[in-house]
Amino acid sequence: MLSTLFFSSMRQTSALRKYRAEKTANVDFTLWK
């Protein structure tokens, strides 16, 4: 139970980090143009 919750939170955090990185990259690309 606890491990499942831990893994789901880890997956959520990694997805959020990936989304934030893509968002920042898009902003940088727009500023670069």
Order of alpha helices (4+ residues) and beta strands (2+ residues): alpha
